[in-house]
């Protein structure tokens, strides 16, 4: 018969609450574009502020056109990005060319701004092998379709950078749903154990397809999961470009100084569906929720901030919009002009030296394709 339990000598519940209370949301700009955390303002030039806005506006247009192209049947798989521009573009803005990006499938904008030609991004969407061949010197991997797998890969890439003595980091992204994968925990734990220069970003856009964040975990935040791996974690307003930029820059500085990885949770929202493959967000999101998050739009917030400093105007924004439309027009034309994939391409790309059975098949398909 079990004996009566004595009064606990350690209050585990209180200890958890104390940890969770530490993870307050980091913010610099409020919804009106006003600075509410002057001490946290990053040292960033007016020119860089304008460039960050330019990239965010460009990315919003890229998203709109990509959705349209997908509906026309001119793109394949596509995951909308509107609403996540601050989370994606401002975090990338804190990186250097020598850093490596291991994206999830929603993170095409970051690798485009890192140097992947736009035409190749379109080819990736179409499933063309040339879309997975970044140019020499563009340190990106192809967007990962297997949810969370990029976290383990990032730990490995980061450890490789450390062992080679590189002053660079590996950064990766997933969504709130990805934080429920085993690969997520294995990746941050491994990187923490080896003090690998990695930055792990969780873009908490509230829904993993249709599953709300509060069904993903009992934790109040995803950022607090860093505690278990022994690495720094921070919850950031993912609709605030300056907060995201500052948090990422600080994480990068720690990493290249040998202080190991960081976990960044960006609290944001995707305005569109999970992907264009049939998801209907009206089935699990309310119009009130959409309206509430639209008031936090990162472009509107940053526009107000820059206009207040005399750094942005409607004319500048229209120039960016036209530039983006023209670039997209030329890129899709280039993608359309790329020779279609052939079975022989797949066979030749798979092996350096073909096994005998594939040699036979290669000859068969060469003959078919020549007709």
C-alpha positions in Angstrom: 0.0 0.0 0.0 1.4 3.3 -1.0 2.3 5.6 1.8 1.0 9.2 2.0 3.2 11.6 0.1 5.0 14.2 2.0 4.9 17.8 1.1 7.0 18.4 -2.0 10.4 19.8 -1.2 10.6 21.4 -4.6 7.7 23.2 -6.4 8.1 22.0 -9.9 5.0 23.8 -11.1 6.3 27.1 -9.7 9.7 26.5 -11.4 8.0 26.0 -14.7 5.9 29.2 -14.3 9.0 31.2 -13.4 10.7 30.0 -16.6 7.7 30.7 -18.8 7.3 34.2 -17.3 10.8 35.1 -18.5 9.8 34.7 -22.2 8.1 38.1 -22.8 7.7 39.2 -26.4 10.5 41.4 -27.7 9.3 44.4 -29.7 10.7 47.7 -31.0 7.9 49.0 -33.2 4.3 48.9 -32.2 1.4 48.6 -34.7 1.4 52.3 -35.4 5.1 52.2 -36.4 6.1 54.0 -33.2 9.3 53.1 -31.3 8.4 51.6 -28.0 11.8 50.2 -27.0 14.3 53.0 -27.7 17.1 51.1 -25.9 16.8 48.2 -28.3 17.0 50.2 -31.5 19.6 48.6 -33.8 22.5 50.6 -35.3 21.2 50.6 -38.9 21.7 53.3 -41.6 18.9 55.1 -43.3 19.9 53.4 -46.6 19.6 50.0 -45.0 16.2 50.8 -43.5 15.0 51.8 -47.0 16.6 48.6 -48.5 14.8 46.5 -45.9 11.5 48.1 -46.8 12.2 47.7 -50.5 12.8 43.9 -50.1 9.7 43.5 -48.0 7.5 45.3 -50.6 9.1 43.3 -53.4 8.5 40.1 -51.6 4.8 40.9 -51.1 4.5 41.5 -54.8 6.4 38.2 -55.5 3.9 36.4 -53.3 0.9 38.0 -55.0 2.2 37.1 -58.5 3.2 33.6 -57.5 -0.3 32.9 -56.3 -1.6 34.2 -59.6 0.9 32.1 -61.6 0.0 29.0 -59.5 -3.7 29.5 -60.3 -2.8 29.8 -64.0 -1.0 26.4 -63.8 2.3 28.1 -64.5 3.8 27.2 -61.1 3.6 24.0 -59.1 3.9 23.8 -55.3 3.6 27.1 -53.6 3.3 28.2 -50.0 2.1 31.8 -49.6 4.3 34.2 -47.5 2.2 37.4 -47.1 2.2 38.5 -43.5 5.6 36.9 -42.8 7.8 39.4 -44.6 9.3 40.9 -41.4 10.0 37.4 -40.0 11.6 36.2 -43.2 13.2 39.3 -44.8 14.4 41.1 -41.7 16.0 37.9 -40.3 17.8 37.4 -43.6 18.9 41.1 -43.6 21.0 40.3 -40.5 23.0 37.7 -42.3 26.2 37.8 -44.4 26.9 36.3 -47.8 29.1 33.5 -46.3 26.2 32.3 -44.1 24.2 29.2 -45.1 20.4 29.1 -45.3 18.5 25.9 -44.9 14.9 26.9 -45.7 11.6 25.3 -45.2 9.2 25.2 -48.2 7.7 28.6 -47.3 11.2 30.2 -47.2 11.9 30.8 -50.9 12.1 34.6 -50.4 15.2 34.3 -48.1 17.1 32.2 -50.6 16.2 34.5 -53.5 17.6 37.5 -51.5 20.6 35.4 -50.7 21.4 35.0 -54.4 19.2 32.3 -55.9 18.0 33.6 -59.3 14.2 34.1 -59.4 13.9 31.9 -62.5 15.4 29.0 -60.5 12.9 29.6 -57.7 10.1 29.2 -60.2 11.7 26.0 -61.5 11.9 24.7 -58.0 8.2 25.2 -57.6 7.7 23.3 -60.9 9.8 20.4 -59.6 12.5 20.9 -62.2 15.9 19.7 -61.2 17.5 22.9 -62.3 15.6 24.7 -59.6 17.7 22.7 -57.1 21.1 23.8 -58.5 22.0 27.1 -56.9 24.9 29.0 -58.5 28.4 28.6 -57.1 28.9 30.8 -54.1 25.2 31.0 -53.2 25.1 29.3 -49.8 21.6 27.9 -49.8 20.1 24.4 -49.8 16.9 23.6 -51.6 13.7 24.3 -49.6 13.0 21.2 -47.4 9.6 19.6 -47.9 10.0 17.1 -45.0 8.8 19.1 -42.1 11.6 19.7 -39.5 14.3 17.8 -41.3 16.2 21.0 -42.0 16.8 21.4 -38.3 19.0 18.4 -38.1 20.8 19.3 -41.3 21.4 22.8 -40.0 23.1 21.4 -36.9 25.4 19.4 -39.1 26.2 22.3 -41.5 26.9 24.6 -38.5 29.2 22.1 -36.9 31.0 21.8 -40.2 31.5 25.6 -40.3 32.9 25.5 -36.8 35.3 22.7 -37.5 36.6 24.6 -40.6 37.1 27.7 -38.6 34.6 29.8 -40.6 33.1 33.0 -39.2 29.7 32.1 -40.5 26.4 30.7 -39.3 23.8 28.3 -40.6 20.2 29.5 -40.2 17.1 27.5 -40.7 13.3 28.1 -40.5 10.3 26.0 -39.7 6.7 26.8 -38.6 5.0 26.2 -35.2 3.9 22.8 -36.5 7.6 21.9 -37.3 8.4 22.5 -33.6 6.4 19.3 -32.8 8.7 17.1 -34.9 11.4 15.0 -33.3 14.0 16.5 -35.7 13.4 19.9 -34.1 14.5 18.7 -30.7 17.4 16.6 -32.0 18.6 19.5 -34.1 18.7 22.1 -31.3 20.1 19.7 -28.8 22.9 18.5 -31.0 23.8 22.1 -32.0 23.8 23.1 -28.3 26.0 20.2 -27.3 28.6 21.2 -29.8 28.2 24.9 -29.5 27.6 25.0 -33.3 27.0 28.4 -34.9 23.4 27.9 -35.8 20.3 30.0 -35.7 17.0 28.1 -35.4 13.9 30.2 -36.3 10.4 29.1 -35.6 7.9 31.2 -37.5 4.9 30.9 -35.3 2.1 31.9 -37.8 -0.5 30.5 -35.5 -1.6 27.4 -37.5 0.2 24.3 -38.7 -2.1 24.0 -41.7 -5.3 23.9 -39.7 -3.9 22.9 -36.3 -3.8 25.9 -33.9 -0.6 26.6 -31.9 -2.2 25.8 -28.6 -2.8 22.2 -29.9 0.9 21.8 -30.7 2.3 22.2 -27.2 1.3 22.8 -23.6 4.2 25.4 -23.4 3.2 29.0 -23.3 5.9 29.7 -25.9 8.0 27.8 -28.4 11.0 29.9 -27.5 11.1 28.4 -24.0 12.0 25.0 -25.5 15.5 26.4 -25.9 15.9 26.0 -22.1 15.9 22.2 -22.4 18.7 22.3 -25.0 20.7 24.7 -22.9 20.7 27.5 -25.6 19.4 31.0 -25.6 15.8 31.5 -26.8 13.8 34.6 -27.5 10.1 35.4 -28.4 10.0 38.2 -31.0 7.2 40.2 -32.5 7.4 38.6 -35.9 5.4 41.5 -37.5 8.1 44.0 -36.4 11.0 44.1 -38.8 13.4 45.9 -36.4 12.8 43.5 -33.6 13.4 40.5 -35.9 16.5 42.1 -37.3 17.9 42.9 -33.9 17.2 39.4 -32.5 18.8 37.7 -35.5 21.8 40.0 -35.5 22.5 39.3 -31.8 22.1 35.6 -32.4 24.6 35.7 -35.3 27.1 37.7 -33.3 27.0 35.2 -30.5 27.3 32.3 -32.9 30.4 33.6 -34.8 32.0 34.5 -31.4 31.8 30.8 -30.4 28.9 31.1 -28.1 26.7 28.5 -29.8 23.2 28.4 -31.3 20.0 30.3 -30.6 16.3 29.7 -31.0 14.1 32.5 -32.2 10.3 32.3 -32.2 8.8 34.9 -34.4 5.1 35.6 -33.6 3.5 36.2 -36.9 0.6 35.4 -39.2 0.1 34.1 -42.7 -2.7 35.9 -44.5 -3.2 33.2 -47.2 -3.7 29.5 -47.1 -1.0 27.0 -45.9 -0.3 26.2 -49.5 -2.1 26.5 -52.8 -2.8 22.8 -52.8 -6.4 23.0 -51.7 -6.1 24.4 -48.1 -9.1 26.6 -47.1 -8.2 28.8 -44.1 -11.8 29.9 -43.7 -12.6 26.5 -42.2 -10.3 27.0 -39.2 -9.8 30.8 -39.0 -12.3 33.5 -38.2 -12.7 36.8 -40.2 -12.2 38.6 -36.9 -8.8 36.9 -36.4 -7.8 37.9 -39.9 -8.9 41.5 -39.4 -7.0 41.7 -36.1 -3.7 40.5 -37.6 -4.1 42.7 -40.7 -3.8 45.6 -38.3 -0.4 44.3 -37.4 0.8 44.1 -41.0 4.6 44.4 -41.1 4.6 46.5 -44.3 2.1 49.0 -42.9 3.9 49.2 -39.6 7.3 49.7 -41.2 5.9 52.1 -43.8 4.6 54.4 -41.0 7.9 54.3 -39.3 9.9 55.2 -42.4 7.4 57.9 -43.5 7.8 59.5 -40.1 11.5 59.7 -40.7 11.1 61.0 -44.2 12.6 57.9 -45.7 9.7 56.4 -47.7 6.9 57.6 -50.0 4.2 56.3 -52.2 6.4 57.1 -55.2 9.2 54.9 -53.9 6.9 52.1 -53.2 5.3 52.2 -56.6 8.8 52.1 -58.2 9.6 48.9 -56.2 6.2 47.4 -57.2 6.9 48.0 -60.9 10.5 46.7 -60.5 9.2 43.5 -58.9 6.5 42.9 -61.6 9.1 43.3 -64.4 11.6 41.0 -62.7 8.9 38.4 -62.2 7.8 38.7 -65.8 11.4 38.1 -67.1 12.0 35.3 -64.7 8.9 33.3 -65.6 9.8 33.8 -69.2 13.2 32.3 -68.5 11.7 29.5 -66.6 9.3 28.8 -69.5 12.2 28.7 -71.9 14.1 26.1 -69.8 14.0 22.7 -71.6 11.5 20.3 -70.0 12.8 17.5 -67.9 13.4 14.1 -69.5 13.6 10.6 -68.0 17.2 10.5 -69.1 17.9 13.6 -67.1 16.8 11.9 -63.9 18.9 8.8 -64.6 22.0 10.7 -65.4 21.6 13.0 -62.5 21.2 10.2 -60.0 24.5 8.4 -60.5 28.0 9.2 -61.5 28.5 5.7 -62.7 25.3 3.9 -63.7 24.6 0.3 -62.6 24.1 -2.1 -65.5 20.3 -2.2 -65.2 20.0 1.6 -65.5 22.4 1.6 -68.4 19.9 -0.6 -70.3 17.0 1.7 -69.3 19.0 4.8 -70.3 19.4 3.5 -73.8 15.7 2.6 -74.0 14.7 6.1 -73.0 17.3 7.8 -75.2 15.7 6.1 -78.1 12.1 7.1 -77.0 13.1 10.7 -76.5 14.8 11.0 -79.9 11.5 10.3 -81.7 
